[in-house]
Amino acid sequence: MKLQLAIDLVDTAGAIALVKEIGEDNLDIVEIGTPVVINEGLRAVKEMKAAFPNLTVLADLKIMDAAGYEVSQAVAHGADIVTILGAAEDMSIKGAVEEAKKSGKQILVDMIAVKDIATRAKELDALGVDYICVHTGYDLQAVGQNSFEDLATIKSVVTNAKTAVAGGIKMETLPEVIAARPDLIIVGGGITGQDDKQETASTMHRMLQEA
Ligand SMILES: O=C(CO)[C@H](O)[C@H](O)COP(=O)(O)O
């Protein structure tokens, strides 16, 4: 199981400083979150990759259309993994997968707001995406929701893609998430909101490696 740090609420310099503080050895993947890309553009991805060339960088673009083009731009700026929404058209998903494969990069599908998770996950799996990620976004976290049930659903239907989970995961809920055995666990505020970010990430990373 791998650990991805989601960085959402800082600028590019703040994102790089966060990874320095946490230590790249305590992470498998660093995510440039959607708010950072909206505020600062793909420059944030480029600067993160330049600062940490050995770290896998995910650009959380949450693509909905013009997918081939948008993936090509993210990859040109150093992204190793790019996200697209599960609700996007199949043509868009195919375009994203095709473009990423040209340069050996990967596509993670974010299932945020998808109603029939099982059916869509099966379709996406057949379209050749690399990761399928169930995700409770901030707006539903605020009303107490999580993605643990959805994780079990995708685990039961997906056969080729790796599975991932995101949304409000913290140290207290990590054991429950680990027990469901996703391939990738995405944590933002559960690390960045802690006083000792390095210790939290290092403990989480060890828990995942030892599980
Ligand atoms: O994509 C996101 C919000 O849309 C976040 O990156 C994701 O939810 C992980 O962050 P957190 O652990 O703080 O919820």
The ligand as a Gaussian input file, in Angstrom:
#p B3LYP/6-31G(d) Opt

LIG

0 1
 O       -8.982000      16.260000      -3.680000
 C       -9.174000      16.715000      -2.574000
 C      -10.363000      17.572000      -2.313000
 O      -11.175000      17.668000      -3.458000
 C       -8.225000      16.406000      -1.454000
 O       -6.920000      16.432000      -1.949000
 C       -8.511000      15.038000      -0.859000
 O       -9.814000      15.057000      -0.292000
 C       -7.500000      14.651000       0.229000
 O       -7.427000      15.638000       1.207000
 P       -8.055000      15.435000       2.688000
 O       -7.370000      14.217000       3.279000
 O       -7.702000      16.711000       3.407000
 O       -9.533000      15.214000       2.520000

